Amino acid sequence: MLSLLFSRATVGATGLILLTPLLCSCMSMDSMQGPATAFRLSSPGLPDNGMLSQKNAGNNPKNKNCTGTNVAPPLQWFNAPEKTRSFAIIMHDQAGRAGLGVSHWVAYGIPANMTALAEGEASGPSKHIVHGKGTIGSEFYAGPCPPIGNAPQHYVFTLIATDMEPDALKPELTETELLESLKDHALRAASLVLRYAQ
């Protein structure tokens, strides 16, 4: 009788041990996803914290770490705030320049009726985007160029919904200048992290 009870307890405990990671996994997934109505940014085909491919990396013959073709990943967003008039996007690498940070892409003036940017659309002139200026001086998307052999670096894409008209800001603002301009006009933000290593 005692051995039967012990056996049932063992099976129960084993089942609980096996079930616990699944429950924790589901809970953490739910907390990461948030409510269906949340303002969110994603890249089709890539999960949050997913890996960018070589085609998304920077292309600069003067930099041996820029081995890609500089194709901006596609982006899409959902559930923007009701009073949105335009969007701004910043792509920032906090670990770039040995921890001093790099703004890879600064864009704004994206009309409120847009919900996506196609693959490569930010890599050059676009009638839907007012281009700012990144750390390395690029007016367009400048893909990752991490040192070869580094662990994957994190590239944070931040989408800011604003109450400003698409043509309210002049071109070629830096990240700092853009954020200062949006100080009283930002409604809500959504973010996405993508990684890259070579």
Steps between C-alpha positions, in 0.01 A plus 500: 500500500780736599690421180185567295454840665868580445469396135195724448673789675808452282292496182310805620821685585660397171195619309511829688872536428440434131199730488658795688734616217207487257286711732783750555565512127136576427483766770815674379377487139168652603666777698732576207215514249275723706138575415380475142427874498859601588695731268767273355781487245615185322701380203323238284682169519716602798411455867589762758871440579538317169812508284539734204658344191814611318295690242379727782857583606674820395692536176800730525824415314696718744393285797608134501211421739235619251453181300130516408285658231322754724142383440270639770278232656124528447307651789132507589305646788155473653263687733643851475349760735188672371653849470806387302594731211841354417759246610872519570742206507842473661735201471763513774791273593598571859811280477627670183825700504621300801194594704466865396201404285409536133182640344468284188178652374298813580174546309180695557208663321353158422128564441249370754316293238808280448531176693815354342826563317598248234834323501767737371268804498711685757827423321458794261271793419132440574201731460363359827802587718676818610856383552703613798871451553666210682822497696707412194334772293272279294162645409355154438496165678859402586519130583701339780879484476604334827861385542553152357505246783281702738201344674171601334430868553151633564342752265198671654236630259277756673182619328356822643144609429478880492232768467714693248413530132735302269662816360547676836874430538788582266713215359833380641427532871726290721352261755557757777339779298203282407434395858520861614249599230262223608520577870147645518358305207572131566183300566626147546788276394548138396833321467661198341844351562687323220852362531795453268843336514757389245 
